Structure formats: C-alpha cells, structure tokens
Amino acid sequence: MAMSKTTNTYNRQNWEDSEFPVLCQTCLGDNPYVRMIKERYGKECKICTRPFTIFRWCPGARMRFKKTEICQTCSKLKNVCQTCLLDLEYGLPTQVRDAALKIQDKIPESDVNKEYYIQTIEAQLKAGGDNTVAAGTVGKSLAASDMLAKLARTAPYYKRNLPHICSFWVKGECKRGEECPYRHDKPVEPDDPLSEQNIRDRYYGRNDPVADKLMKRAASIPTLEPPEDKTITTLYVGNLGEHLTEVDIRDNFYHYGEIRSVSLVPRQQCAFVQYTKRAAAELAAEKTFNKLVLGGKKLTIKWAHSQAKSTAYAQSSVPRTSRIFDPVPGLPGQLPMPPNPNDYFNLQASEMAVLPAGMKIHQLPPGLIPGAPSMYQPSGSGTTGPAAAAAAVAAAHSQQQVMVPSTLPNPGQMHYPSQDPARLGALKK
C-alpha cells in the first residue's frame, strides 16, 4: 500500500533506514572501492511497498548502474540480494532453492496481511539480531541438497552487469556512437522468455523462467555410474591444484569409509583414493561427484581403471611379433617369390644377355640357397657328413652359366628399376 512521505501516518516509524545494502558479489562488482549514492526513503519496496533507503552504484567499468529494489527486511526474510533477488548462499532463484529443500512458502501476499507480517518479522529481527529469523519463515537455508550443490554458482558472474542492448542500434537509428551507454550487440534470442520475468514472481518463487531453465538443466546433469568390475575400489580425483596435499584429500574422503591408500601425483595435479570396500567407494563417488570443492576449485571425480585387466594384458603369453596388424595403405604388396632361388632379378635363362669376356656367374652353394639342404642337414639322397658337403660345394663351383642375348623381361614381372637388364651394362652397341 503506497504512502506519501509527507503524510503523518501511524506506521511511518516502520520505514526502513540502513547504512549499507545487502548485496551479492556479482551485483557489488569487482571494484573494491565502489562509490554509492544513498537516498533515505527514496523508493518503496516492490514487495512490501514500504519506503526504504535506496543505493545506486556502478559495479565496474563499462557496466550499467544498479540500485536496490527491495528493502532489507524482505531481503533477510528470503535470504536474497536486494538487487537481483537471487539466493545469497547459492546464487540461484528462490524457486529452485525452495524446490530442492522442499520449503513451503507461507508469506502472505495481500496488502494488509503482508504489512502486518513484515512489521512482526522486523520486530523479531531487531529483538534477536540480524542473523535470527522467526520460526516458520524461509530465511537462510540450513539443509544440504545435492541439486543445489550441482547448480550453485561458486564464482561471481559479472557478465550479468553489462548494459542492456540498444534498441535504436538494432533498428539502425542510434546516433550516439561510442558515447551510447547501451550495448551495441544483436540479441541472441529475440523471443527469450528470460526477458519477461517479473520481480514479484522471482521473489515468491513462481513462474520464474530462469528457475525453469535451471530445473531442466538439473534433470539433464550426468551421473557417475559404477563400473561392472566389483574389484575396482579406487577413485580418480582431478583438478587438485598446487596447494592441496595428501592430508587434505584424506580428510575429505575418510568419513565415507576406510581408506587403504591415497596416491598423490603432483605433476598431473591428481590423486587416487583406494578404499577397502566397494560400498565405501560407491558412497564416496555418489556424494562427491560434481559437488566437491576444495581450495576454491571443483574437483573432478571418476572411477579408476581396473588394475587386473592391465596386469593380464601385460602378462599375456602372446608375443608381440606374432600379432597381425592391418597393412599400411599406399605401400606396395609383397613381392612374388621367383621359381629359381638363384634368380634374384626375376630373369629367365633364355632372356639373359651375354656378359663381357672374363665375367662369370657362379651358383651359390646348396648350404646357402634358401630351402636347399645344408651341410648339417640330411639331403634327399641320404648322404650326410662333411664329405657330401665338400662334394656339393665343388660341384657348384664347376658350373658356369652363360647369358645369351634376349629381349627385355616381361613388364608384369618387373617391380623395381634395378631389375631392368638394360641398365646393368650388359648390352653393347
């Protein structure tokens, strides 16, 4: 119920006068020396319609000016920021917080009942201190919730303080240029439902499009499924940073069950926590996945790989040389074996040219020919021993093979240029 400042009413003594606003870190900005404009009873609270002290300030360079929207009594009643009306503890809308904590809001909304309720709460706050909230009110959340821990914003989001988009620039009619206090950017989603949010709906936690968007995101958050191998009792903890020690990790994981060992890898900024029982490891994974924050960083929790599979793979009896690998594309295939083991250039005897005078081609001894019987292996005739080997070597040296003129070899049997007899210097013109 709106009231004039000059009107001498009975409840003017309940108008709010404060020295500093209740703000979140995002609305306050990154400048530690922020300057504020203070005006006593400058506006009416948009929730209880009582005049209160408003503050106006600029949260940073190239940011828009912000001001308080509700009084401090309404802010403390819901534990929200006076400007953005988001929860001071989690940085989330009240609809998300109340749904996660299962809080039923019983604040009256009619003018007379709301005014009486706010005055009663303010009197109890003055009697018990700013940190005490009357029984039955919402106040600061005392219970823990997994959904709130997942959706909570741990760092300030200063992008929310940017100026609004210049509608004249979108139409192509802005003539201010760089002096325009609004942002010259095209809207990403012109029909975004976030632009239609109401401050009262945000405060009471109803029909809030921001809350609906966060609730859908919470429903799609992945969960950490335990592996099928029941012998795995080790958790991988990543994103530790440089200042966390083994004692810090053990202090945050010991109350889930008995820990067998904690292996810290400082170079990779990770650690491995091994439990004695699988149930303790599953409980730790459920309670810490995407929730644990140490040293200002959200840690990465995963299941470690099975050591039994790694050991079995390392101790495999299959040698590496017997593995079958896929051929490399682009390389030539395997060369065909010549019918004559001594014919290394794939040339037939009838196709060879005559060598110059004084040059001879000797046959290799049977012991050096692939597939031929050696001096230490029994031959086909049944003769063995050093005498048979010496006779075979002498027979090989006594044979001489003479090359006769012929045409070039069949191109289908040629694989390398060095197999061309015309390049061997055998022909003379």
Solvent accessible surface area in square Angstrom, and as a share of the most:
residue,aa,sasa,rsa
1,M,109,0.49
2,A,76,0.59
3,M,33,0.15
4,S,59,0.38
5,K,91,0.39
6,T,124,0.72
7,T,62,0.36
8,N,144,0.74
9,T,40,0.23
10,Y,177,0.67
11,N,6,0.03
12,R,98,0.36
13,Q,155,0.69
14,N,42,0.21
15,W,15,0.05
16,E,15,0.07
17,D,69,0.36
18,S,15,0.10
19,E,137,0.62
20,F,121,0.50
21,P,7,0.04
22,V,37,0.21
23,L,30,0.15
24,C,24,0.14
25,Q,95,0.42
26,T,8,0.05
27,C,0,0.00
28,L,45,0.22
29,G,3,0.03
30,D,94,0.49
31,N,67,0.34
32,P,111,0.70
33,Y,181,0.69
34,V,36,0.21
35,R,217,0.79
36,M,48,0.22
37,I,108,0.55
38,K,84,0.36
39,E,88,0.39
40,R,137,0.50
41,Y,46,0.17
42,G,19,0.18
43,K,96,0.41
44,E,59,0.26
45,C,1,0.01
46,K,85,0.36
47,I,3,0.01
48,C,4,0.02
49,T,25,0.15
50,R,7,0.02
51,P,3,0.02
52,F,1,0.00
53,T,1,0.00
54,I,18,0.09
55,F,5,0.02
56,R,106,0.39
57,W,1,0.00
58,C,41,0.24
59,P,1,0.01
60,G,14,0.14
61,A,93,0.72
62,R,213,0.78
63,M,46,0.21
64,R,66,0.24
65,F,108,0.45
66,K,15,0.06
67,K,62,0.26
68,T,1,0.01
69,E,29,0.13
70,I,0,0.00
71,C,0,0.00
72,Q,23,0.10
73,T,6,0.03
74,C,0,0.00
75,S,0,0.00
76,K,52,0.22
77,L,1,0.00
78,K,0,0.00
79,N,19,0.10
80,V,0,0.00
81,C,0,0.00
82,Q,2,0.01
83,T,17,0.10
84,C,10,0.06
85,L,0,0.00
86,L,25,0.12
87,D,2,0.01
88,L,65,0.32
89,E,79,0.35
90,Y,33,0.13
91,G,27,0.26
92,L,5,0.03
93,P,2,0.01
94,T,0,0.00
95,Q,44,0.19
96,V,0,0.00
97,R,1,0.00
98,D,16,0.08
99,A,52,0.40
100,A,22,0.17
101,L,27,0.14
102,K,180,0.76
103,I,52,0.27
104,Q,146,0.65
105,D,50,0.26
106,K,154,0.65
107,I,15,0.08
108,P,36,0.23
109,E,84,0.38
110,S,57,0.37
111,D,78,0.40
112,V,116,0.67
113,N,85,0.44
114,K,6,0.03
115,E,22,0.10
116,Y,155,0.59
117,Y,49,0.19
118,I,2,0.01
119,Q,43,0.19
120,T,49,0.29
121,I,6,0.03
122,E,20,0.09
123,A,62,0.48
124,Q,80,0.36
125,L,10,0.05
126,K,156,0.66
127,A,94,0.73
128,G,42,0.40
129,G,32,0.31
130,D,95,0.49
131,N,152,0.78
132,T,70,0.41
133,V,48,0.27
134,A,20,0.16
135,A,108,0.84
136,G,70,0.67
137,T,26,0.15
138,V,18,0.11
139,G,2,0.02
140,K,120,0.51
141,S,8,0.05
142,L,172,0.85
143,A,64,0.49
144,A,102,0.79
145,S,20,0.13
146,D,75,0.39
147,M,48,0.21
148,L,0,0.00
149,A,37,0.29
150,K,47,0.20
151,L,17,0.09
152,A,23,0.18
153,R,117,0.43
154,T,102,0.59
155,A,62,0.48
156,P,56,0.35
157,Y,83,0.32
158,Y,66,0.25
159,K,133,0.57
160,R,70,0.26
161,N,1,0.00
162,L,49,0.24
163,P,18,0.11
164,H,110,0.49
165,I,56,0.28
166,C,7,0.04
167,S,65,0.42
168,F,121,0.50
169,W,89,0.31
170,V,74,0.43
171,K,144,0.61
172,G,68,0.66
173,E,101,0.45
174,C,32,0.19
175,K,195,0.82
176,R,139,0.51
177,G,41,0.40
178,E,178,0.80
179,E,154,0.69
180,C,15,0.09
181,P,82,0.52
182,Y,110,0.42
183,R,78,0.29
184,H,55,0.25
185,D,61,0.32
186,K,158,0.67
187,P,53,0.33
188,V,143,0.82
189,E,105,0.47
190,P,108,0.68
191,D,134,0.70
192,D,38,0.20
193,P,79,0.50
194,L,46,0.23
195,S,95,0.61
196,E,145,0.65
197,Q,64,0.29
198,N,75,0.39
199,I,44,0.22
200,R,83,0.30
201,D,32,0.17
202,R,45,0.16
203,Y,1,0.01
204,Y,17,0.07
205,G,20,0.19
206,R,94,0.34
207,N,121,0.62
208,D,3,0.01
209,P,25,0.16
210,V,42,0.24
211,A,0,0.00
212,D,63,0.33
213,K,107,0.45
214,L,21,0.10
215,M,70,0.31
216,K,151,0.64
217,R,121,0.44
218,A,20,0.15
219,A,92,0.72
220,S,84,0.54
221,I,31,0.16
222,P,97,0.61
223,T,89,0.52
224,L,48,0.24
225,E,128,0.57
226,P,65,0.41
227,P,35,0.22
228,E,169,0.76
229,D,42,0.22
230,K,138,0.58
231,T,103,0.60
232,I,17,0.09
233,T,18,0.10
234,T,18,0.11
235,L,0,0.00
236,Y,61,0.23
237,V,0,0.00
238,G,1,0.01
239,N,71,0.36
240,L,5,0.03
241,G,14,0.13
242,E,144,0.65
243,H,165,0.74
244,L,29,0.14
245,T,69,0.40
246,E,69,0.31
247,V,99,0.57
248,D,50,0.26
249,I,0,0.00
250,R,89,0.33
251,D,76,0.39
252,N,39,0.20
253,F,0,0.00
254,Y,131,0.50
255,H,110,0.49
256,Y,39,0.15
257,G,23,0.23
258,E,123,0.55
259,I,23,0.12
260,R,143,0.52
261,S,43,0.27
262,V,13,0.08
263,S,57,0.37
264,L,58,0.29
265,V,50,0.28
266,P,103,0.65
267,R,221,0.81
268,Q,122,0.54
269,Q,65,0.29
270,C,8,0.05
271,A,0,0.00
272,F,74,0.31
273,V,0,0.00
274,Q,46,0.21
275,Y,0,0.00
276,T,43,0.25
277,K,142,0.60
278,R,32,0.12
279,A,74,0.57
280,A,11,0.09
281,A,0,0.00
282,E,61,0.27
283,L,74,0.37
284,A,0,0.00
285,A,4,0.03
286,E,112,0.50
287,K,90,0.38
288,T,1,0.01
289,F,40,0.17
290,N,47,0.24
291,K,32,0.13
292,L,28,0.14
293,V,61,0.35
294,L,26,0.13
295,G,74,0.71
296,G,73,0.70
297,K,91,0.39
298,K,71,0.30
299,L,3,0.02
300,T,55,0.32
301,I,3,0.01
302,K,108,0.46
303,W,32,0.11
304,A,16,0.12
305,H,168,0.75
306,S,12,0.08
307,Q,136,0.61
308,A,64,0.49
309,K,145,0.61
310,S,70,0.45
311,T,67,0.39
312,A,68,0.52
313,Y,158,0.60
314,A,85,0.66
315,Q,139,0.62
316,S,61,0.39
317,S,111,0.71
318,V,89,0.51
319,P,76,0.48
320,R,182,0.67
321,T,134,0.78
322,S,64,0.41
323,R,93,0.34
324,I,170,0.86
325,F,147,0.61
326,D,130,0.67
327,P,123,0.77
328,V,99,0.57
329,P,125,0.79
330,G,84,0.81
331,L,124,0.62
332,P,112,0.70
333,G,66,0.64
334,Q,179,0.79
335,L,76,0.38
336,P,90,0.57
337,M,167,0.75
338,P,43,0.27
339,P,115,0.72
340,N,68,0.35
341,P,62,0.39
342,N,41,0.21
343,D,16,0.08
344,Y,132,0.50
345,F,93,0.39
346,N,29,0.15
347,L,12,0.06
348,Q,71,0.32
349,A,64,0.50
350,S,83,0.53
351,E,51,0.23
352,M,23,0.10
353,A,9,0.07
354,V,72,0.41
355,L,39,0.20
356,P,44,0.27
357,A,109,0.84
358,G,81,0.78
359,M,115,0.52
360,K,116,0.49
361,I,66,0.33
362,H,101,0.45
363,Q,48,0.21
364,L,66,0.33
365,P,30,0.19
366,P,39,0.24
367,G,35,0.34
368,L,127,0.63
369,I,30,0.15
370,P,95,0.60
371,G,89,0.86
372,A,29,0.22
373,P,62,0.39
374,S,34,0.22
375,M,98,0.44
376,Y,193,0.73
377,Q,109,0.48
378,P,100,0.63
379,S,38,0.25
380,G,89,0.85
381,S,93,0.60
382,G,57,0.55
383,T,80,0.47
384,T,88,0.51
385,G,29,0.28
386,P,121,0.76
387,A,84,0.65
388,A,32,0.25
389,A,15,0.12
390,A,65,0.50
391,A,64,0.50
392,A,36,0.28
393,V,52,0.30
394,A,64,0.49
395,A,51,0.39
396,A,9,0.07
397,H,118,0.53
398,S,87,0.56
399,Q,99,0.44
400,Q,106,0.47
401,Q,54,0.24
402,V,111,0.64
403,M,14,0.06
404,V,67,0.38
405,P,99,0.62
406,S,48,0.31
407,T,108,0.63
408,L,108,0.54
409,P,10,0.06
410,N,81,0.42
411,P,109,0.69
412,G,64,0.62
413,Q,73,0.33
414,M,64,0.28
415,H,82,0.37
416,Y,108,0.41
417,P,85,0.53
418,S,72,0.46
419,Q,25,0.11
420,D,29,0.15
421,P,13,0.08
422,A,50,0.39
423,R,170,0.62
424,L,93,0.46
425,G,55,0.53
426,A,14,0.11
427,L,101,0.50
428,K,164,0.69
429,K,247,1.05
